[in-house]
Amino acid sequence: METLPYVHRDISWLSFNYRVLQEAKDPAVPLLERLKFLAIYSSNLDEFFRIRVAGIRNLKKVGKKTKAQLDFDPREILKEIHRIVNRQQEEFSEIFEQQIVPELRKHHIHILRRLDLNEEQQRFAENYFRDNLLPFVMPVLLVKRRIRPFLANAHLYLAVHLRQKKRPLIDSEYALVKIPSDQLPRFIPLPSNGDRHDLILLDDIVRNSVSWLFPGYDIQDTYSIKLTRDAELYIEDEYSGDLVQKIKSSLQKRQVGPASRFVYDREMPGHLLEYLQDTFDLGKNDMLPEGRYHNNFDFFKFPDFGMTHLKNKSLPPLHHPTLHEAEEPFQIIGKKDQLLHAPYQSYHAVVNFFEKAAVDPAVTHIKVVQYRVAKHSRILEALMEAVRHGKQVSAFVEIKARFDEAANLEWGEKLEKAGVRVHYSFPGVKVHSKLALVRRMEDGKPRLYTYLGTGNFHEETAKIYSDFSLFTAHPELSAEVSNVFSFLENIKPPKQEFEHLLVGKFNLRPGLYRLIDNEIAAAKRRKPASMILKLNSLEDKDIIAKLYEASSAGVKIQLIIRGICCIVPGLKGLSENIEIISIVDRFLEHARVFVFHNGGDERIFLSSADWMQRNLSFRIETIFPIYDPDLKREIKEILDLQLNDNVKARIIDRYDQNEYRRTSTDIPVRAQLETYFYFKRKLE
């Protein structure tokens, strides 16, 4: 069987992260927002090494039989990853040092190093070190063949090259000093005059006074380093025993996992780098050069000095026309399906839905799936309030939501103490659906109200993640959502088959195949056939093969993919009918939307599921139809804005150049801004 063209998922992810870096590079982006995109790029890359690269490194250790089953060589992929990341890091340093720093100076913001300080600033830096840093810096002299010091995950250190004052001709000695950016602000304002704003990084305050820590030594130079550690939870047998306890135990090991990346200042001399490599038993594949500073996700906290003109213009979330402060949301939903599109529309409509359900005397039951939630969640507070009002409340808590495991366990315990019936993850499956169900007594009969979303019940991320939320009282849809909850609570397959929903582990993958095959059949009959697919990630090989088949048959396929995209478009005879764009802008594109031509009677679906193997084969995901014609029209109009974006859309092609999509028209279309004003016009 011929191997179809396929981009390795991790190489594709690096291409996505480069699109984030492009936003930092774009002079049209407000200056302080460019710093934010540097932070996003860095944060993304840290997680990538802690999860994906750590996993690939482990694959190098498996036996020949296991390696033979892989469709890639782990060593070659690691080499390619390092090549791409090194190139991107060089560009990162260039963007920061040669573009952003000079622009900051134009606005009287100066990032100073220790040799730039005047006398007053020098005194300030020394006093700051003495008064604030001394309890945290923890200097350690490195001695070969002794117990090596432990490098905490993602903590900053200075590697110090020094010589004894009394014996300057003997060999160099080396030491480590912790930079306590986990305890203190990374950016420290300095005494400044007039409208000038001087600041210094915490790293350079430590550098400025590091000689205090090593009396009797001359400091030759200092260089920053950082080690990130494998963050995957390796649960030896996920299919038996107490999964909650196993995850709790694994979380304790996350901060002490094996090295996944050692980053160092690329100006570091070879003798110091070799010494550190030997001291910490690091291989060549562990070592990645960066600029002078690491943990650049700290740029999230870069001070703005009140310069709001250097940030994005505010787009305050708009009120949903019917649900925002609705006293009777169930009456509104009962008459007509309602759709919310955050962050353009305020997420308060979702919060209000739960808060009203909690105190409504007619509501008897509330059920919800918790995947990721805010630290201070009004939605979960409403669930606990509902218990106090005598309602039966249950929550399915997914404790395998990466990096939210501890928070979800904590919320689960809090909900249980409040009287909520909590169901936890079960082995072998991750639950990623975004569902809620409210049972309400009306005229002596129960009626179900359902929430289905593309994003989490998270009031904070709803301010920056673009997602759809559907509220419906559609009886068949609601009954099928009830069946999903029955499965989650009892771990028994529902007796009735799903006809409206496509649900992971049941009918999701075959349902998608049927929808695509329907378009293929139409194209073969020379009838109009098309698909518009908006996703975060497209990685599953079988579904990519199906899309190649559809393109070859003549189906017109338009893809809007934010992140991983493993399909190769534009290949004659295979994928020439596939066009792909990716939009990276001020909001994170998170909604999944599928539109099938269906002989002119378009079928439109929203979903929690990306088209990745894990989502389609190993998770409980939900794809749900939109039946209301007004909502279908609204979704199509928003998709049209995205498909016509000529400001923030990049072309995804076989050359992987991430070129901005420019059209011949001289009218700029920036989909996210246009979407905001689309909803604003609806309120006028």
C-alpha positions, 0 to 999 in steps of 0.5 A, spaced: 500 500 500 502 506 497 504 511 503 500 517 503 504 524 504 503 526 511 507 531 516 509 528 522 505 532 528 511 534 532 514 538 526 507 541 524 506 543 531 513 547 531 510 550 524 504 552 528 508 555 534 512 559 529 506 562 527 505 565 534 512 568 533 510 571 527 505 575 531 511 577 535 515 579 529 509 583 526 510 591 527 503 592 526 501 588 532 502 593 538 508 593 542 506 590 548 502 585 545 508 583 541 512 581 548 506 577 550 506 573 543 514 572 545 511 569 552 506 565 549 511 562 544 516 560 550 510 557 554 508 553 548 515 550 547 516 549 554 510 544 554 512 541 548 519 539 550 516 537 557 511 532 554 512 531 546 520 531 546 520 527 553 516 522 549 520 521 543 526 521 547 523 515 551 521 511 544 529 511 543 530 506 549 524 501 546 526 495 543 527 493 536 520 490 535 516 496 538 521 501 534 519 497 528 512 498 529 513 506 529 512 510 522 518 514 524 525 514 526 525 517 533 533 519 533 531 523 526 525 526 528 529 529 535 534 532 530 529 535 526 526 538 532 532 541 535 534 544 528 528 547 527 528 550 534 535 552 534 533 556 528 527 559 531 530 561 537 536 565 533 530 568 530 527 569 537 533 573 540 533 577 533 526 579 534 527 581 541 534 584 541 534 588 534 526 589 534 522 590 540 528 593 545 529 599 540 522 600 539 521 600 547 526 605 547 522 609 543 517 609 548 522 611 553 522 604 556 529 602 557 531 595 559 538 596 562 544 591 564 548 592 570 554 595 566 548 601 564 546 603 571 548 610 574 550 610 581 543 611 584 541 605 580 547 601 582 546 602 589 538 601 588 540 594 585 545 592 591 540 594 596 535 590 592 539 584 592 541 585 599 534 586 602 530 581 597 534 576 594 539 573 599 534 568 602 533 565 596 539 565 591 543 559 594 550 559 591 553 552 590 560 551 588 561 545 583 566 540 585 567 534 580 565 527 583 561 529 588 554 529 589 551 533 583 546 539 585 539 538 583 536 543 578 529 544 579 524 544 573 524 550 569 528 554 575 533 559 572 540 559 575 546 562 573 552 558 571 558 562 574 566 562 572 570 564 577 578 563 579 581 564 586 584 570 588 590 568 592 591 562 586 589 565 580 593 561 575 590 554 577 584 551 573 577 555 573 572 553 578 565 553 577 558 555 581 551 555 580 546 561 583 539 560 583 535 566 580 529 566 585 524 568 579 519 564 582 519 568 589 520 575 586 518 579 580 522 578 574 522 585 571 524 590 577 523 598 575 529 602 577 530 609 579 528 614 573 528 621 571 522 624 568 518 620 563 523 615 562 522 608 565 528 604 566 528 597 569 532 591 570 531 583 569 532 580 576 537 575 573 542 582 572 541 584 579 543 577 581 549 578 576 551 585 579 552 582 586 554 575 585 561 577 587 558 577 594 556 570 594 563 568 593 568 572 597 576 570 595 574 569 588 574 573 582 568 572 577 570 571 570 563 571 567 556 568 568 551 565 564 544 563 565 541 556 564 535 552 565 533 545 565 526 542 564 523 535 566 519 530 563 512 532 565 508 526 562 504 522 568 507 514 566 502 510 570 504 503 569 497 500 569 492 505 567 487 499 567 486 497 574 486 499 581 485 506 584 486 511 578 485 517 583 491 515 587 495 513 582 495 520 579 496 523 585 502 519 586 505 521 579 504 528 580 509 528 586 514 525 581 513 530 575 517 536 578 523 530 579 522 527 572 528 526 567 531 532 563 527 533 557 531 540 555 537 543 558 537 551 555 544 555 556 546 562 553 549 561 546 555 565 548 557 560 554 564 558 552 565 551 551 569 549 557 564 551 562 558 548 557 562 541 557 563 542 565 556 542 566 554 537 561 559 532 565 556 535 572 549 533 570 550 527 566 547 531 559 547 528 552 548 532 546 540 531 545 539 535 551 543 541 550 539 547 546 542 554 546 538 560 547 539 568 548 541 571 554 535 570 558 530 564 559 523 563 561 521 568 557 514 566 558 515 571 564 514 577 559 506 575 560 508 580 566 512 585 563 510 592 566 506 597 561 507 603 565 500 605 564 501 605 556 495 602 554 496 605 547 501 600 546 496 594 547 490 592 543 484 596 543 479 594 548 474 589 545 469 589 551 465 582 551 458 584 548 451 582 552 448 576 549 441 579 546 437 574 550 441 570 555 446 575 558 442 577 565 436 573 563 431 572 569 428 566 566 433 563 561 429 556 561 423 560 558 428 563 552 431 556 551 425 552 551 422 557 545 428 557 541 435 554 541 441 559 543 448 560 541 453 564 544 460 565 541 465 567 547 469 571 547 466 576 543 459 575 547 460 575 554 461 568 558 456 571 563 450 568 559 453 561 561 454 563 568 447 565 569 444 559 566 448 555 572 446 560 577 439 561 575 438 553 575 441 553 582 436 557 585 430 555 580 425 551 585 422 547 578 429 545 577 430 538 580 437 535 577 443 538 574 449 534 571 456 537 568 462 534 565 468 538 568 475 538 564 478 544 566 475 550 570 477 557 573 481 557 579 475 561 582 469 558 578 462 561 579 459 555 575 462 550 580 460 554 586 453 554 583 453 547 583 454 547 590 449 552 591 444 547 588 445 542 593 444 547 598 437 548 595 435 541 595 437 539 588 440 533 585 447 535 582 452 530 579 459 532 576 464 528 572 471 530 573 476 528 568 482 528 572 487 526 566 486 533 564 494 535 563 497 540 568 490 541 571 490 534 574 491 537 581 486 542 580 481 537 578 482 533 584 482 539 589 475 541 586 472 534 586 474 533 593 471 540 594 464 538 590 464 532 594 464 535 601 458 540 599 454 534 597 455 533 589 455 526 587 462 526 583 464 521 578 472 521 576 475 518 570 475 511 569 481 507 566 483 507 559 479 513 556 479 521 557 472 525 557 473 531 553 466 532 552 463 539 554 456 538 556 451 540 562 444 537 563 438 541 567 432 537 569 426 542 570 419 540 572 414 544 568 406 543 568 407 536 572 412 533 567 420 533 566 423 537 561 431 537 559 435 543 558 442 542 555 448 545 554 453 543 549 460 547 548 466 547 544 470 549 550 471 548 557 467 551 563 472 556 564 470 563 566 478 565 565 480 562 558 473 564 555 476 571 555 481 569 550 479 563 547 474 563 541 468 558 542 461 556 541 456 554 546 449 551 544 443 552 549 437 547 547 431 544 549 431 539 543 428 533 546 432 528 542 438 531 543 437 532 550 435 525 551 442 523 547 446 527 552 442 524 558 445 517 555 452 520 555 451 522 562 448 515 564 455 512 560 459 516 564 456 515 571 455 507 570 460 505 565 455 501 561 454 502 554 447 506 552 441 501 550 439 506 544 444 508 539 446 515 538 442 518 532 443 526 533 450 526 536 456 523 534 460 520 541 467 518 541 468 510 543 461 509 540 459 512 533 463 518 532 469 516 527 464 512 523 459 518 523 464 522 520 466 517 515 459 517 513 458 524 512 465 525 508 463 519 504 456 522 502 460 528 499 464 523 495 458 520 492 455 526 490 462 528 487 462 522 483 455 523 480 458 530 478 454 534 483 456 539 488 460 537 494 464 541 499 466 541 506 468 547 511 472 544 517 475 548 522 479 545 527 485 546 532 488 540 530 488 535 524 493 529 525 489 522 524 492 518 519 485 514 517 481 521 516 487 524 512 486 518 507 479 519 507 480 527 506 485 525 500 480 520 497 474 526 497 479 531 494 481 526 489 473 525 487 472 532 486 470 534 493 472 542 495 475 542 502 476 548 505 480 547 512 481 552 517 486 549 522 490 553 528 495 548 530 497 541 528 496 540 520 499 533 518 495 533 511 499 536 505 494 540 500 495 542 493 498 535 490 496 534 483 491 528 483 491 527 491 489 534 494 489 539 489 482 540 492 484 542 499 486 549 501 488 550 508 489 557 512 491 558 519 489 564 523 493 566 529 491 573 532 489 576 539 484 571 541 486 563 541 481 560 535 478 554 539 472 552 536 471 546 532 466 547 526 464 542 520 460 544 514 457 539 509 454 541 503 449 535 503 446 536 496 444 543 498 441 542 505 447 543 509 449 540 515 452 544 520 456 541 527 460 543 532 464 539 536 469 538 542 473 534 538 479 535 534 481 530 528 487 527 532 487 519 533 487 520 541 480 524 540 477 520 535 479 513 538 480 514 545 476 519 548 469 521 550 468 527 545 461 529 542 459 532 535 453 535 535 448 538 530 445 545 529 438 545 527 436 552 528 436 555 521 438 562 524 444 559 528 446 555 522 446 562 518 450 565 523 455 560 524 456 560 516 457 568 516 462 567 521 466 562 517 465 566 511 469 572 515 475 567 517 475 564 510 476 571 507 481 573 512 487 577 509 490 580 515 491 574 520 490 568 516 497 564 514 497 559 508 498 552 510 501 549 504 506 543 502 512 548 503 511 550 510 513 557 509 507 560 513 506 566 508 500 571 510 494 570 506 494 576 501 488 577 496 487 582 491 482 586 494 485 593 498 480 592 503 483 588 509 479 583 512 481 581 519 476 576 521 476 576 529 475 584 529 470 583 524 466 578 528 466 582 534 463 588 530 458 583 527 455 581 533 455 588 535 451 590 529 446 585 532 445 589 538 444 595 535 
